[in-house]
Amino acid sequence: MFKKLLDQRKRLVTIDSRDSSITLSPRLLREMGGEKAVGRRMLVFSIQDRATYGFSFLPEDASEAQVKAAPVIQYNEDTNTHGFESLTPTAAAILYRYDIEDEVVQLYVKRRQIASTTYYEIQPPRK
């Protein structure tokens, strides 16, 4: 049980409002499929009832407009990391809602499931 808790705490994203990027921790990337996730389109959304944000892979039945607007998981050779650019909502909007003044912050992520869809909820910092 303790090992499971430690492992879950390694599910992190780094949100950078300077370039509106969301970088995935190695543990989170592995859970999302590892290298197979690179090139997949993402859906970033607001979870109204929790006042949080989440992300998931873009569903196959997405509209053409959603596909064009969806960010893609990419590998950054300079930093040896994987992530995507979030423009709707922007990374700055996420940080603003979470009342975070820093430009770059690491936040925990919880894996959630609705029916057969897995999504990842970005947790606000504990105050």
MODELLER restraints for C-alpha pairs under 7 A, 6 or more apart:
rsr = mdl.restraints
at = mdl.atoms
rsr.add(forms.Gaussian(group=physical.xy_distance, feature=features.Distance(at['CA:9:A'], at['CA:108:A']), mean=6.57, stdev=0.5))
rsr.add(forms.Gaussian(group=physical.xy_distance, feature=features.Distance(at['CA:10:A'], at['CA:27:A']), mean=6.12, stdev=0.5))
rsr.add(forms.Gaussian(group=physical.xy_distance, feature=features.Distance(at['CA:11:A'], at['CA:25:A']), mean=6.35, stdev=0.5))
rsr.add(forms.Gaussian(group=physical.xy_distance, feature=features.Distance(at['CA:11:A'], at['CA:27:A']), mean=5.93, stdev=0.5))
rsr.add(forms.Gaussian(group=physical.xy_distance, feature=features.Distance(at['CA:11:A'], at['CA:28:A']), mean=4.96, stdev=0.5))
rsr.add(forms.Gaussian(group=physical.xy_distance, feature=features.Distance(at['CA:11:A'], at['CA:108:A']), mean=5.81, stdev=0.5))
rsr.add(forms.Gaussian(group=physical.xy_distance, feature=features.Distance(at['CA:11:A'], at['CA:109:A']), mean=5.33, stdev=0.5))
rsr.add(forms.Gaussian(group=physical.xy_distance, feature=features.Distance(at['CA:12:A'], at['CA:24:A']), mean=6.34, stdev=0.5))
rsr.add(forms.Gaussian(group=physical.xy_distance, feature=features.Distance(at['CA:12:A'], at['CA:25:A']), mean=5.23, stdev=0.5))
rsr.add(forms.Gaussian(group=physical.xy_distance, feature=features.Distance(at['CA:12:A'], at['CA:28:A']), mean=6.64, stdev=0.5))
rsr.add(forms.Gaussian(group=physical.xy_distance, feature=features.Distance(at['CA:12:A'], at['CA:106:A']), mean=6.45, stdev=0.5))
rsr.add(forms.Gaussian(group=physical.xy_distance, feature=features.Distance(at['CA:12:A'], at['CA:107:A']), mean=5.55, stdev=0.5))
rsr.add(forms.Gaussian(group=physical.xy_distance, feature=features.Distance(at['CA:12:A'], at['CA:108:A']), mean=4.56, stdev=0.5))
rsr.add(forms.Gaussian(group=physical.xy_distance, feature=features.Distance(at['CA:12:A'], at['CA:109:A']), mean=5.50, stdev=0.5))
rsr.add(forms.Gaussian(group=physical.xy_distance, feature=features.Distance(at['CA:13:A'], at['CA:22:A']), mean=6.22, stdev=0.5))
rsr.add(forms.Gaussian(group=physical.xy_distance, feature=features.Distance(at['CA:13:A'], at['CA:23:A']), mean=5.37, stdev=0.5))
rsr.add(forms.Gaussian(group=physical.xy_distance, feature=features.Distance(at['CA:13:A'], at['CA:24:A']), mean=4.78, stdev=0.5))
rsr.add(forms.Gaussian(group=physical.xy_distance, feature=features.Distance(at['CA:13:A'], at['CA:25:A']), mean=5.89, stdev=0.5))
rsr.add(forms.Gaussian(group=physical.xy_distance, feature=features.Distance(at['CA:13:A'], at['CA:106:A']), mean=5.60, stdev=0.5))
rsr.add(forms.Gaussian(group=physical.xy_distance, feature=features.Distance(at['CA:13:A'], at['CA:107:A']), mean=5.54, stdev=0.5))
rsr.add(forms.Gaussian(group=physical.xy_distance, feature=features.Distance(at['CA:13:A'], at['CA:108:A']), mean=6.55, stdev=0.5))
rsr.add(forms.Gaussian(group=physical.xy_distance, feature=features.Distance(at['CA:13:A'], at['CA:109:A']), mean=6.96, stdev=0.5))
rsr.add(forms.Gaussian(group=physical.xy_distance, feature=features.Distance(at['CA:14:A'], at['CA:22:A']), mean=5.61, stdev=0.5))
rsr.add(forms.Gaussian(group=physical.xy_distance, feature=features.Distance(at['CA:14:A'], at['CA:23:A']), mean=4.96, stdev=0.5))
rsr.add(forms.Gaussian(group=physical.xy_distance, feature=features.Distance(at['CA:14:A'], at['CA:24:A']), mean=6.65, stdev=0.5))
rsr.add(forms.Gaussian(group=physical.xy_distance, feature=features.Distance(at['CA:14:A'], at['CA:104:A']), mean=6.84, stdev=0.5))
rsr.add(forms.Gaussian(group=physical.xy_distance, feature=features.Distance(at['CA:14:A'], at['CA:105:A']), mean=5.56, stdev=0.5))
rsr.add(forms.Gaussian(group=physical.xy_distance, feature=features.Distance(at['CA:14:A'], at['CA:106:A']), mean=4.31, stdev=0.5))
rsr.add(forms.Gaussian(group=physical.xy_distance, feature=features.Distance(at['CA:14:A'], at['CA:107:A']), mean=6.45, stdev=0.5))
rsr.add(forms.Gaussian(group=physical.xy_distance, feature=features.Distance(at['CA:15:A'], at['CA:21:A']), mean=5.93, stdev=0.5))
rsr.add(forms.Gaussian(group=physical.xy_distance, feature=features.Distance(at['CA:15:A'], at['CA:22:A']), mean=4.70, stdev=0.5))
rsr.add(forms.Gaussian(group=physical.xy_distance, feature=features.Distance(at['CA:15:A'], at['CA:23:A']), mean=6.54, stdev=0.5))
rsr.add(forms.Gaussian(group=physical.xy_distance, feature=features.Distance(at['CA:15:A'], at['CA:91:A']), mean=6.22, stdev=0.5))
rsr.add(forms.Gaussian(group=physical.xy_distance, feature=features.Distance(at['CA:15:A'], at['CA:104:A']), mean=5.61, stdev=0.5))
rsr.add(forms.Gaussian(group=physical.xy_distance, feature=features.Distance(at['CA:15:A'], at['CA:105:A']), mean=5.45, stdev=0.5))
rsr.add(forms.Gaussian(group=physical.xy_distance, feature=features.Distance(at['CA:15:A'], at['CA:106:A']), mean=6.32, stdev=0.5))
rsr.add(forms.Gaussian(group=physical.xy_distance, feature=features.Distance(at['CA:16:A'], at['CA:22:A']), mean=6.48, stdev=0.5))
rsr.add(forms.Gaussian(group=physical.xy_distance, feature=features.Distance(at['CA:16:A'], at['CA:91:A']), mean=6.37, stdev=0.5))
rsr.add(forms.Gaussian(group=physical.xy_distance, feature=features.Distance(at['CA:16:A'], at['CA:103:A']), mean=5.79, stdev=0.5))
rsr.add(forms.Gaussian(group=physical.xy_distance, feature=features.Distance(at['CA:16:A'], at['CA:104:A']), mean=4.38, stdev=0.5))
rsr.add(forms.Gaussian(group=physical.xy_distance, feature=features.Distance(at['CA:16:A'], at['CA:105:A']), mean=6.71, stdev=0.5))
rsr.add(forms.Gaussian(group=physical.xy_distance, feature=features.Distance(at['CA:17:A'], at['CA:91:A']), mean=4.95, stdev=0.5))
rsr.add(forms.Gaussian(group=physical.xy_distance, feature=features.Distance(at['CA:17:A'], at['CA:92:A']), mean=4.73, stdev=0.5))
rsr.add(forms.Gaussian(group=physical.xy_distance, feature=features.Distance(at['CA:17:A'], at['CA:103:A']), mean=5.23, stdev=0.5))
rsr.add(forms.Gaussian(group=physical.xy_distance, feature=features.Distance(at['CA:17:A'], at['CA:104:A']), mean=6.38, stdev=0.5))
rsr.add(forms.Gaussian(group=physical.xy_distance, feature=features.Distance(at['CA:18:A'], at['CA:103:A']), mean=6.39, stdev=0.5))
rsr.add(forms.Gaussian(group=physical.xy_distance, feature=features.Distance(at['CA:20:A'], at['CA:85:A']), mean=5.65, stdev=0.5))
rsr.add(forms.Gaussian(group=physical.xy_distance, feature=features.Distance(at['CA:20:A'], at['CA:86:A']), mean=5.61, stdev=0.5))
rsr.add(forms.Gaussian(group=physical.xy_distance, feature=features.Distance(at['CA:20:A'], at['CA:87:A']), mean=6.58, stdev=0.5))
rsr.add(forms.Gaussian(group=physical.xy_distance, feature=features.Distance(at['CA:20:A'], at['CA:90:A']), mean=5.72, stdev=0.5))
rsr.add(forms.Gaussian(group=physical.xy_distance, feature=features.Distance(at['CA:20:A'], at['CA:91:A']), mean=4.60, stdev=0.5))
rsr.add(forms.Gaussian(group=physical.xy_distance, feature=features.Distance(at['CA:20:A'], at['CA:92:A']), mean=6.73, stdev=0.5))
rsr.add(forms.Gaussian(group=physical.xy_distance, feature=features.Distance(at['CA:21:A'], at['CA:83:A']), mean=6.99, stdev=0.5))
rsr.add(forms.Gaussian(group=physical.xy_distance, feature=features.Distance(at['CA:21:A'], at['CA:84:A']), mean=5.70, stdev=0.5))
rsr.add(forms.Gaussian(group=physical.xy_distance, feature=features.Distance(at['CA:21:A'], at['CA:85:A']), mean=4.27, stdev=0.5))
rsr.add(forms.Gaussian(group=physical.xy_distance, feature=features.Distance(at['CA:21:A'], at['CA:86:A']), mean=5.77, stdev=0.5))
rsr.add(forms.Gaussian(group=physical.xy_distance, feature=features.Distance(at['CA:21:A'], at['CA:91:A']), mean=6.42, stdev=0.5))
rsr.add(forms.Gaussian(group=physical.xy_distance, feature=features.Distance(at['CA:22:A'], at['CA:83:A']), mean=5.47, stdev=0.5))
rsr.add(forms.Gaussian(group=physical.xy_distance, feature=features.Distance(at['CA:22:A'], at['CA:84:A']), mean=5.47, stdev=0.5))
rsr.add(forms.Gaussian(group=physical.xy_distance, feature=features.Distance(at['CA:22:A'], at['CA:85:A']), mean=6.11, stdev=0.5))
rsr.add(forms.Gaussian(group=physical.xy_distance, feature=features.Distance(at['CA:22:A'], at['CA:86:A']), mean=6.77, stdev=0.5))
rsr.add(forms.Gaussian(group=physical.xy_distance, feature=features.Distance(at['CA:23:A'], at['CA:81:A']), mean=6.92, stdev=0.5))
rsr.add(forms.Gaussian(group=physical.xy_distance, feature=features.Distance(at['CA:23:A'], at['CA:82:A']), mean=5.81, stdev=0.5))
rsr.add(forms.Gaussian(group=physical.xy_distance, feature=features.Distance(at['CA:23:A'], at['CA:83:A']), mean=4.06, stdev=0.5))
rsr.add(forms.Gaussian(group=physical.xy_distance, feature=features.Distance(at['CA:23:A'], at['CA:84:A']), mean=6.55, stdev=0.5))
rsr.add(forms.Gaussian(group=physical.xy_distance, feature=features.Distance(at['CA:24:A'], at['CA:82:A']), mean=5.80, stdev=0.5))
rsr.add(forms.Gaussian(group=physical.xy_distance, feature=features.Distance(at['CA:24:A'], at['CA:83:A']), mean=5.39, stdev=0.5))
rsr.add(forms.Gaussian(group=physical.xy_distance, feature=features.Distance(at['CA:37:A'], at['CA:73:A']), mean=6.84, stdev=0.5))
rsr.add(forms.Gaussian(group=physical.xy_distance, feature=features.Distance(at['CA:38:A'], at['CA:73:A']), mean=5.02, stdev=0.5))
rsr.add(forms.Gaussian(group=physical.xy_distance, feature=features.Distance(at['CA:38:A'], at['CA:74:A']), mean=5.57, stdev=0.5))
rsr.add(forms.Gaussian(group=physical.xy_distance, feature=features.Distance(at['CA:39:A'], at['CA:72:A']), mean=5.50, stdev=0.5))
rsr.add(forms.Gaussian(group=physical.xy_distance, feature=features.Distance(at['CA:39:A'], at['CA:73:A']), mean=5.26, stdev=0.5))
rsr.add(forms.Gaussian(group=physical.xy_distance, feature=features.Distance(at['CA:39:A'], at['CA:74:A']), mean=6.16, stdev=0.5))
rsr.add(forms.Gaussian(group=physical.xy_distance, feature=features.Distance(at['CA:40:A'], at['CA:57:A']), mean=6.91, stdev=0.5))
rsr.add(forms.Gaussian(group=physical.xy_distance, feature=features.Distance(at['CA:40:A'], at['CA:72:A']), mean=5.47, stdev=0.5))
rsr.add(forms.Gaussian(group=physical.xy_distance, feature=features.Distance(at['CA:40:A'], at['CA:73:A']), mean=5.79, stdev=0.5))
rsr.add(forms.Gaussian(group=physical.xy_distance, feature=features.Distance(at['CA:41:A'], at['CA:57:A']), mean=5.93, stdev=0.5))
rsr.add(forms.Gaussian(group=physical.xy_distance, feature=features.Distance(at['CA:41:A'], at['CA:58:A']), mean=5.51, stdev=0.5))
rsr.add(forms.Gaussian(group=physical.xy_distance, feature=features.Distance(at['CA:41:A'], at['CA:70:A']), mean=5.68, stdev=0.5))
rsr.add(forms.Gaussian(group=physical.xy_distance, feature=features.Distance(at['CA:41:A'], at['CA:71:A']), mean=5.51, stdev=0.5))
rsr.add(forms.Gaussian(group=physical.xy_distance, feature=features.Distance(at['CA:41:A'], at['CA:72:A']), mean=4.37, stdev=0.5))
rsr.add(forms.Gaussian(group=physical.xy_distance, feature=features.Distance(at['CA:41:A'], at['CA:73:A']), mean=6.51, stdev=0.5))
rsr.add(forms.Gaussian(group=physical.xy_distance, feature=features.Distance(at['CA:42:A'], at['CA:55:A']), mean=6.72, stdev=0.5))
rsr.add(forms.Gaussian(group=physical.xy_distance, feature=features.Distance(at['CA:42:A'], at['CA:56:A']), mean=5.71, stdev=0.5))
rsr.add(forms.Gaussian(group=physical.xy_distance, feature=features.Distance(at['CA:42:A'], at['CA:57:A']), mean=4.52, stdev=0.5))
rsr.add(forms.Gaussian(group=physical.xy_distance, feature=features.Distance(at['CA:42:A'], at['CA:58:A']), mean=4.92, stdev=0.5))
rsr.add(forms.Gaussian(group=physical.xy_distance, feature=features.Distance(at['CA:42:A'], at['CA:70:A']), mean=5.62, stdev=0.5))
rsr.add(forms.Gaussian(group=physical.xy_distance, feature=features.Distance(at['CA:42:A'], at['CA:71:A']), mean=5.47, stdev=0.5))
rsr.add(forms.Gaussian(group=physical.xy_distance, feature=features.Distance(at['CA:42:A'], at['CA:72:A']), mean=6.00, stdev=0.5))
rsr.add(forms.Gaussian(group=physical.xy_distance, feature=features.Distance(at['CA:43:A'], at['CA:55:A']), mean=5.41, stdev=0.5))
rsr.add(forms.Gaussian(group=physical.xy_distance, feature=features.Distance(at['CA:43:A'], at['CA:56:A']), mean=5.37, stdev=0.5))
rsr.add(forms.Gaussian(group=physical.xy_distance, feature=features.Distance(at['CA:43:A'], at['CA:57:A']), mean=5.85, stdev=0.5))
rsr.add(forms.Gaussian(group=physical.xy_distance, feature=features.Distance(at['CA:43:A'], at['CA:58:A']), mean=5.05, stdev=0.5))
rsr.add(forms.Gaussian(group=physical.xy_distance, feature=features.Distance(at['CA:43:A'], at['CA:70:A']), mean=6.09, stdev=0.5))
rsr.add(forms.Gaussian(group=physical.xy_distance, feature=features.Distance(at['CA:44:A'], at['CA:54:A']), mean=5.82, stdev=0.5))
rsr.add(forms.Gaussian(group=physical.xy_distance, feature=features.Distance(at['CA:44:A'], at['CA:55:A']), mean=4.32, stdev=0.5))
rsr.add(forms.Gaussian(group=physical.xy_distance, feature=features.Distance(at['CA:44:A'], at['CA:56:A']), mean=6.76, stdev=0.5))
rsr.add(forms.Gaussian(group=physical.xy_distance, feature=features.Distance(at['CA:44:A'], at['CA:89:A']), mean=6.99, stdev=0.5))
rsr.add(forms.Gaussian(group=physical.xy_distance, feature=features.Distance(at['CA:45:A'], at['CA:53:A']), mean=5.67, stdev=0.5))
rsr.add(forms.Gaussian(group=physical.xy_distance, feature=features.Distance(at['CA:45:A'], at['CA:54:A']), mean=5.42, stdev=0.5))
rsr.add(forms.Gaussian(group=physical.xy_distance, feature=features.Distance(at['CA:45:A'], at['CA:55:A']), mean=6.12, stdev=0.5))
rsr.add(forms.Gaussian(group=physical.xy_distance, feature=features.Distance(at['CA:46:A'], at['CA:52:A']), mean=6.04, stdev=0.5))
rsr.add(forms.Gaussian(group=physical.xy_distance, feature=features.Distance(at['CA:46:A'], at['CA:53:A']), mean=4.42, stdev=0.5))
rsr.add(forms.Gaussian(group=physical.xy_distance, feature=features.Distance(at['CA:46:A'], at['CA:54:A']), mean=6.27, stdev=0.5))
rsr.add(forms.Gaussian(group=physical.xy_distance, feature=features.Distance(at['CA:47:A'], at['CA:53:A']), mean=5.40, stdev=0.5))
rsr.add(forms.Gaussian(group=physical.xy_distance, feature=features.Distance(at['CA:47:A'], at['CA:54:A']), mean=6.72, stdev=0.5))
rsr.add(forms.Gaussian(group=physical.xy_distance, feature=features.Distance(at['CA:52:A'], at['CA:122:A']), mean=6.62, stdev=0.5))
rsr.add(forms.Gaussian(group=physical.xy_distance, feature=features.Distance(at['CA:52:A'], at['CA:123:A']), mean=6.85, stdev=0.5))
rsr.add(forms.Gaussian(group=physical.xy_distance, feature=features.Distance(at['CA:53:A'], at['CA:121:A']), mean=5.94, stdev=0.5))
rsr.add(forms.Gaussian(group=physical.xy_distance, feature=features.Distance(at['CA:53:A'], at['CA:122:A']), mean=5.61, stdev=0.5))
rsr.add(forms.Gaussian(group=physical.xy_distance, feature=features.Distance(at['CA:54:A'], at['CA:119:A']), mean=6.65, stdev=0.5))
rsr.add(forms.Gaussian(group=physical.xy_distance, feature=features.Distance(at['CA:54:A'], at['CA:120:A']), mean=5.31, stdev=0.5))
rsr.add(forms.Gaussian(group=physical.xy_distance, feature=features.Distance(at['CA:54:A'], at['CA:121:A']), mean=4.17, stdev=0.5))
rsr.add(forms.Gaussian(group=physical.xy_distance, feature=features.Distance(at['CA:54:A'], at['CA:122:A']), mean=5.59, stdev=0.5))
rsr.add(forms.Gaussian(group=physical.xy_distance, feature=features.Distance(at['CA:55:A'], at['CA:119:A']), mean=5.69, stdev=0.5))
rsr.add(forms.Gaussian(group=physical.xy_distance, feature=features.Distance(at['CA:55:A'], at['CA:120:A']), mean=5.37, stdev=0.5))
rsr.add(forms.Gaussian(group=physical.xy_distance, feature=features.Distance(at['CA:55:A'], at['CA:121:A']), mean=6.68, stdev=0.5))
rsr.add(forms.Gaussian(group=physical.xy_distance, feature=features.Distance(at['CA:56:A'], at['CA:118:A']), mean=6.70, stdev=0.5))
rsr.add(forms.Gaussian(group=physical.xy_distance, feature=features.Distance(at['CA:56:A'], at['CA:119:A']), mean=4.57, stdev=0.5))
rsr.add(forms.Gaussian(group=physical.xy_distance, feature=features.Distance(at['CA:56:A'], at['CA:120:A']), mean=6.26, stdev=0.5))
rsr.add(forms.Gaussian(group=physical.xy_distance, feature=features.Distance(at['CA:71:A'], at['CA:84:A']), mean=5.93, stdev=0.5))
rsr.add(forms.Gaussian(group=physical.xy_distance, feature=features.Distance(at['CA:71:A'], at['CA:85:A']), mean=5.78, stdev=0.5))
rsr.add(forms.Gaussian(group=physical.xy_distance, feature=features.Distance(at['CA:71:A'], at['CA:86:A']), mean=6.48, stdev=0.5))
rsr.add(forms.Gaussian(group=physical.xy_distance, feature=features.Distance(at['CA:72:A'], at['CA:84:A']), mean=5.66, stdev=0.5))
rsr.add(forms.Gaussian(group=physical.xy_distance, feature=features.Distance(at['CA:73:A'], at['CA:82:A']), mean=6.61, stdev=0.5))
rsr.add(forms.Gaussian(group=physical.xy_distance, feature=features.Distance(at['CA:73:A'], at['CA:83:A']), mean=5.16, stdev=0.5))
rsr.add(forms.Gaussian(group=physical.xy_distance, feature=features.Distance(at['CA:73:A'], at['CA:84:A']), mean=4.76, stdev=0.5))
rsr.add(forms.Gaussian(group=physical.xy_distance, feature=features.Distance(at['CA:74:A'], at['CA:82:A']), mean=5.54, stdev=0.5))
rsr.add(forms.Gaussian(group=physical.xy_distance, feature=features.Distance(at['CA:74:A'], at['CA:83:A']), mean=5.58, stdev=0.5))
rsr.add(forms.Gaussian(group=physical.xy_distance, feature=features.Distance(at['CA:74:A'], at['CA:84:A']), mean=6.08, stdev=0.5))
rsr.add(forms.Gaussian(group=physical.xy_distance, feature=features.Distance(at['CA:75:A'], at['CA:81:A']), mean=5.84, stdev=0.5))
rsr.add(forms.Gaussian(group=physical.xy_distance, feature=features.Distance(at['CA:75:A'], at['CA:82:A']), mean=4.51, stdev=0.5))
rsr.add(forms.Gaussian(group=physical.xy_distance, feature=features.Distance(at['CA:75:A'], at['CA:83:A']), mean=6.73, stdev=0.5))
rsr.add(forms.Gaussian(group=physical.xy_distance, feature=features.Distance(at['CA:76:A'], at['CA:82:A']), mean=6.06, stdev=0.5))
rsr.add(forms.Gaussian(group=physical.xy_distance, feature=features.Distance(at['CA:98:A'], at['CA:124:A']), mean=5.68, stdev=0.5))
rsr.add(forms.Gaussian(group=physical.xy_distance, feature=features.Distance(at['CA:107:A'], at['CA:122:A']), mean=6.65, stdev=0.5))
rsr.add(forms.Gaussian(group=physical.xy_distance, feature=features.Distance(at['CA:107:A'], at['CA:123:A']), mean=6.22, stdev=0.5))
rsr.add(forms.Gaussian(group=physical.xy_distance, feature=features.Distance(at['CA:107:A'], at['CA:124:A']), mean=6.87, stdev=0.5))
rsr.add(forms.Gaussian(group=physical.xy_distance, feature=features.Distance(at['CA:107:A'], at['CA:125:A']), mean=6.71, stdev=0.5))
rsr.add(forms.Gaussian(group=physical.xy_distance, feature=features.Distance(at['CA:108:A'], at['CA:122:A']), mean=6.17, stdev=0.5))
rsr.add(forms.Gaussian(group=physical.xy_distance, feature=features.Distance(at['CA:108:A'], at['CA:123:A']), mean=5.44, stdev=0.5))
rsr.add(forms.Gaussian(group=physical.xy_distance, feature=features.Distance(at['CA:109:A'], at['CA:120:A']), mean=6.10, stdev=0.5))
rsr.add(forms.Gaussian(group=physical.xy_distance, feature=features.Distance(at['CA:109:A'], at['CA:121:A']), mean=5.41, stdev=0.5))
rsr.add(forms.Gaussian(group=physical.xy_distance, feature=features.Distance(at['CA:109:A'], at['CA:122:A']), mean=4.60, stdev=0.5))
rsr.add(forms.Gaussian(group=physical.xy_distance, feature=features.Distance(at['CA:109:A'], at['CA:123:A']), mean=5.60, stdev=0.5))
rsr.add(forms.Gaussian(group=physical.xy_distance, feature=features.Distance(at['CA:110:A'], at['CA:120:A']), mean=5.58, stdev=0.5))
rsr.add(forms.Gaussian(group=physical.xy_distance, feature=features.Distance(at['CA:110:A'], at['CA:121:A']), mean=5.15, stdev=0.5))
rsr.add(forms.Gaussian(group=physical.xy_distance, feature=features.Distance(at['CA:110:A'], at['CA:122:A']), mean=6.66, stdev=0.5))
rsr.add(forms.Gaussian(group=physical.xy_distance, feature=features.Distance(at['CA:111:A'], at['CA:119:A']), mean=6.06, stdev=0.5))
rsr.add(forms.Gaussian(group=physical.xy_distance, feature=features.Distance(at['CA:111:A'], at['CA:120:A']), mean=4.63, stdev=0.5))
rsr.add(forms.Gaussian(group=physical.xy_distance, feature=features.Distance(at['CA:111:A'], at['CA:121:A']), mean=6.40, stdev=0.5))
rsr.add(forms.Gaussian(group=physical.xy_distance, feature=features.Distance(at['CA:112:A'], at['CA:118:A']), mean=5.80, stdev=0.5))
rsr.add(forms.Gaussian(group=physical.xy_distance, feature=features.Distance(at['CA:112:A'], at['CA:119:A']), mean=5.35, stdev=0.5))
rsr.add(forms.Gaussian(group=physical.xy_distance, feature=features.Distance(at['CA:112:A'], at['CA:120:A']), mean=5.86, stdev=0.5))
rsr.add(forms.Gaussian(group=physical.xy_distance, feature=features.Distance(at['CA:112:A'], at['CA:121:A']), mean=6.93, stdev=0.5))
rsr.add(forms.Gaussian(group=physical.xy_distance, feature=features.Distance(at['CA:113:A'], at['CA:119:A']), mean=6.18, stdev=0.5))
